């Protein structure tokens, strides 16, 4: 979602033929074409380490989170950026989606818990049922991502749709998922958050949370899609924050990434934790705030969240930012451990 950031961009489909690569063009002051290869293309991503989460602070602890390292990511590939969904799998393999309608896949390199770079990265456009590039057909604003054992699901905000892809989605066609409950979400305030539940009473269901409610001050709409008990729930609005991503944890928890921007305060980030057992039709979830961070920290427009467990049994949160394809913003990757006092 780009509407309330300083550097707002929309997308317009463009019929550009660049050596067989489709493209869309960002609009606005910093407009540029973005390559959308229909088949996987290898790209190189450079990484610069972030030494401290907050300049001048010696401690890594912030709220209930311990900073384990971060990166500033850049690439010469013109489609890189706009990352709005991010997941981590076995062996630190990652899958991400971007606002331009691209899948990115590769490996997150680490030293212990500290991220050091991205390697073996490939990019490919999301394709529709007939193998056509989604972004050239009005479906570029891809905002949410969830991985199931046999499928990958993505949420498209501009059209309020969910699409299902094969587990290895690059260069593969997708199919729409029936989800009439999300069709009435406000324009540009749709599904920023999507998670797959693997076990328990909600096993096999997708959990989806809208960026905003019926008004900017209203509670956030939540949806249980599929599974044995489909229905709707709400998430209590927390101050000015909007939802940007959702991920299940290893201990029956849900983690929600939230973001706020205003010209007076700059960008802010918040992380809340919920009990998965509390998610049921009709529920109103409040959760626990683990940390709230303002522009004095090394953050940007944080939109993607992955939750994993390290060898010591700690829960790790890996968070990425959407740079809106702006030269004035950054693609950041931050990693935290959840501190359990």
C-alpha positions in Angstrom: 0.0 0.0 0.0 1.4 3.4 -1.0 -1.4 5.9 -0.4 -0.1 7.6 2.8 3.6 7.4 2.4 5.6 10.5 1.4 6.4 9.1 -2.0 3.2 7.8 -3.3 3.0 5.9 -6.6 0.3 4.3 -8.6 0.7 1.7 -11.3 -0.5 1.9 -14.9 -0.2 -1.1 -17.2 2.1 -0.4 -20.1 2.4 -2.5 -23.3 6.2 -2.5 -23.3 8.0 -5.3 -25.1 11.5 -5.5 -23.9 13.1 -8.6 -25.3 10.0 -10.6 -24.4 9.8 -9.0 -20.9 6.5 -7.3 -20.0 6.7 -4.2 -17.9 4.6 -1.7 -15.9 5.5 1.9 -15.3 5.4 3.7 -12.0 3.7 7.1 -12.2 4.8 10.2 -10.4 7.9 12.3 -10.0 10.3 9.3 -10.1 8.5 7.3 -12.8 10.4 4.4 -14.3 9.6 1.2 -16.1 9.8 -2.0 -14.0 10.8 -5.3 -15.7 8.3 -8.2 -15.3 9.9 -11.4 -16.7 7.2 -14.0 -17.3 9.8 -16.8 -16.7 12.3 -16.8 -13.8 15.2 -14.5 -14.3 18.4 -14.5 -12.1 19.1 -11.2 -10.5 21.8 -9.9 -8.1 21.0 -8.1 -4.9 23.6 -6.2 -2.9 23.4 -5.9 0.9 24.9 -3.3 3.2 24.7 -4.1 7.0 22.9 -2.0 9.5 25.1 -1.7 12.5 22.6 -0.5 15.0 18.8 -0.4 15.1 18.9 3.1 16.7 21.9 5.4 16.2 23.8 6.1 19.3 22.3 3.2 21.4 24.6 0.5 22.6 21.8 -1.9 23.6 20.1 -4.1 21.0 16.9 -4.5 23.2 13.8 -2.5 22.2 10.6 -3.3 24.0 10.2 -7.1 23.9 12.4 -7.4 20.8 16.2 -7.9 20.6 17.7 -6.6 17.3 19.8 -9.3 15.7 20.9 -7.4 12.5 19.7 -5.8 9.4 20.5 -5.0 5.8 19.9 -2.2 3.2 19.2 -4.1 -0.1 19.7 -2.7 -3.6 19.7 -4.2 -7.1 20.4 -3.1 -10.6 17.4 -5.1 -11.7 14.7 -2.5 -12.5 11.9 -4.5 -11.0 13.5 -4.8 -7.6 11.7 -3.0 -4.7 8.2 -2.5 -3.5 8.4 -5.7 -1.4 5.1 -6.1 0.5 5.1 -9.7 1.5 7.9 -12.0 2.7 8.1 -15.6 3.9 11.0 -17.9 5.0 11.1 -21.6 4.6 13.4 -24.5 5.3 17.1 -23.7 5.0 16.4 -19.9 5.0 14.8 -20.1 1.5 12.6 -17.0 1.0 9.7 -16.1 -1.2 8.5 -12.5 -1.6 6.0 -10.5 -3.6 6.1 -6.9 -4.8 3.7 -4.1 -5.5 4.6 -4.4 -9.2 3.3 -8.0 -9.4 6.6 -10.0 -9.1 7.6 -13.0 -7.2 11.1 -12.9 -5.8 12.7 -16.1 -4.5 16.1 -17.1 -3.2 18.2 -17.7 -0.1 18.7 -15.5 3.0 22.3 -15.7 3.9 23.1 -15.5 7.7 25.9 -15.8 10.2 24.1 -17.2 13.2 20.9 -15.2 13.4 22.4 -12.1 11.7 21.4 -11.6 8.1 24.3 -11.0 5.7 22.7 -11.0 2.2 20.5 -12.5 -0.4 21.8 -15.1 -2.8 20.5 -17.2 -5.7 17.7 -14.6 -6.3 15.2 -15.1 -9.1 12.3 -12.9 -10.2 9.2 -13.7 -12.2 5.9 -12.0 -12.9 2.7 -13.3 -11.4 0.7 -15.0 -14.1 -3.0 -15.4 -14.5 -4.9 -18.6 -15.4 -3.8 -18.3 -19.1 -0.2 -17.5 -18.4 -0.5 -13.8 -19.0 1.3 -11.3 -16.8 -1.1 -10.2 -14.1 0.3 -6.6 -13.8 -0.6 -5.8 -17.4 -4.2 -6.8 -16.8 -5.0 -4.6 -13.8 -3.6 -6.8 -11.1 -0.2 -5.2 -10.1 -0.9 -4.1 -6.5 0.1 -7.4 -4.8 0.2 -6.8 -1.1 0.0 -10.1 0.9 1.5 -13.6 0.8 1.0 -16.9 2.6 2.6 -20.3 2.0 0.8 -23.6 2.6 2.4 -27.1 2.2 1.0 -27.4 -1.3 0.3 -23.9 -2.4 1.2 -20.2 -2.3 -1.6 -17.6 -1.8 -1.4 -13.9 -2.7 -3.7 -11.0 -1.9 -4.3 -8.3 -4.5 -5.4 -5.1 -2.9 -6.6 -3.0 -5.9 -9.1 -5.7 -7.0 -9.7 -7.3 -3.5 -8.8 -10.8 -4.7 -6.9 -13.8 -3.5 -5.0 -16.1 -6.0 -3.6 -19.5 -5.5 -0.3 -20.6 -7.1 1.7 -23.9 -7.0 4.2 -24.3 -4.2 7.0 -23.3 -6.6 5.2 -20.4 -8.2 7.7 -18.6 -10.4 6.7 -18.9 -14.0 3.5 -20.8 -13.1 -0.1 -19.8 -13.7 -2.4 -19.0 -10.8 -6.1 -19.5 -10.1 -8.5 -17.2 -8.2 -9.8 -18.3 -4.8 -13.5 -17.7 -4.0 -13.5 -15.1 -1.2 -16.6 -13.0 -1.5 -16.2 -11.6 2.0 -13.3 -9.4 1.0 -14.9 -7.9 -2.1 -16.3 -4.9 -0.2 -13.1 -3.8 1.5 -12.4 -0.1 0.9 -10.3 0.7 -2.2 -6.6 0.8 -1.4 -7.3 -0.5 2.1 -7.7 -4.2 1.3 -5.8 -7.3 2.3 -2.3 -6.3 3.4 -2.1 -9.4 5.7 -2.5 -13.0 4.9 -1.5 -16.2 6.8 -2.0 -19.9 6.4 -2.9 -22.0 9.5 -1.3 -25.4 9.4 -2.8 -27.1 12.5 -5.4 -26.9 15.3 -9.1 -25.9 15.0 -8.3 -23.6 12.1 -6.1 -26.0 10.1 -6.2 -25.4 6.4 -7.7 -21.9 6.7 -6.3 -18.6 5.5 -6.4 -15.7 8.0 -6.7 -12.3 6.3 -6.7 -8.8 7.8 -7.6 -5.6 6.0 -5.3 -2.7 6.2 -8.1 -0.5 7.6 -11.7 -0.8 8.7 -14.8 1.0 7.4 -13.1 4.3 8.5 -9.5 5.1 9.3 -10.4 5.0 13.0 -12.4 1.7 12.9 -11.3 -1.7 14.0 -9.5 -3.8 11.4 -11.6 -6.4 9.5 -10.5 -10.0 9.8 -11.5 -13.1 7.8 -11.2 -16.8 8.2 -11.3 -18.2 4.7 -11.7 -21.9 4.2 -11.1 -24.5 6.9 -13.8 -25.9 9.2 -15.1 -22.6 10.7 -15.0 -19.8 8.1 -16.3 -16.4 9.2 -15.3 -12.9 10.2 -13.5 -11.3 13.2 -12.0 -7.9 14.1 -8.7 -6.7 15.4 -8.9 -3.7 17.7 -7.5 -0.5 16.2 -4.2 0.4 18.0 -3.7 4.1 17.9 -3.0 5.3 14.4 -1.6 2.1 13.1 -2.7 0.1 10.0 -2.0 -3.6 9.4 0.7 -4.5 6.9 1.4 -8.2 7.4 0.5 -11.3 9.5 2.4 -14.4 10.3 1.9 -17.4 12.6 4.5 -18.3 15.2 5.8 -21.6 16.3 4.1 -21.6 19.7 0.4 -21.0 18.8 0.8 -17.3 18.3 0.0 -14.7 15.6 2.3 -11.7 14.9 0.9 -8.6 13.3 3.1 -6.0 11.7 1.6 -2.5 11.6 2.6 0.8 10.1 1.7 4.5 10.3 2.9 7.6 8.4 2.1 11.2 8.7 4.1 14.3 7.5 4.4 15.4 11.2 5.8 12.2 12.7 7.3 10.4 9.7 7.0 6.6 9.5 6.3 4.4 12.5 6.3 0.6 13.0 4.5 -1.6 15.6 4.4 -5.3 16.2 1.5 -7.0 18.1 1.2 -10.6 19.3 -2.1 -12.6 19.6 -3.1 -16.1 20.7 -4.1 -18.1 17.6 -6.7 -19.9 19.8 -8.6 -16.6 20.2 -9.2 -16.3 16.5 -12.8 -17.5 15.8 -15.9 -16.1 14.1 -17.2 -13.0 16.0 -14.0 -12.5 18.0 -12.5 -9.1 18.7 -8.7 -9.4 19.2 -6.7 -6.8 21.1 -3.3 -8.5 21.4 -0.1 -7.5 23.1 2.2 -4.7 21.7 5.8 -6.0 21.6 7.4 -2.8 20.4 6.6 0.6 18.8 9.2 2.4 16.8 9.4 5.8 15.2 11.6 7.4 12.6 14.5 7.6 15.1 15.0 3.9 14.4 16.3 2.2 11.2 12.9 1.7 9.7 11.1 2.6 6.5 7.7 1.6 5.1 7.8 -1.9 6.8 5.3 -4.3 5.1 6.6 -7.9 5.1 6.9 -10.3 8.1 8.3 -13.8 8.4 8.4 -15.7 11.7 10.8 -18.6 12.3 12.5 -20.4 15.2 16.3 -20.5 15.7 18.5 -23.3 17.0 18.2 -21.9 20.5 14.4 -22.1 20.4 13.9 -18.4 20.1 11.2 -16.9 17.9 12.7 -14.7 15.2 10.9 -12.0 13.3 12.3 -11.0 9.9 10.8 -7.8 8.5 11.2 -6.1 5.1 10.2 -2.7 3.8 8.4 -1.5 0.7 10.4 1.3 -0.8 7.6 2.3 -3.2 10.2 2.2 -6.0 11.4 5.6 -4.8 15.0 6.8 -4.8 14.2 8.5 -1.5 13.3 5.3 0.4 15.1 2.1 1.1 14.5 -1.6 1.0 15.4 -2.8 4.5 15.6 -6.3 6.0 15.5 -6.3 9.8 15.7 -9.3 12.2 14.6 -9.5 15.8 14.3 -12.2 18.5 11.2 -12.1 20.7 12.4 -11.7 24.3 10.4 -13.8 26.8 11.1 -12.4 30.3 
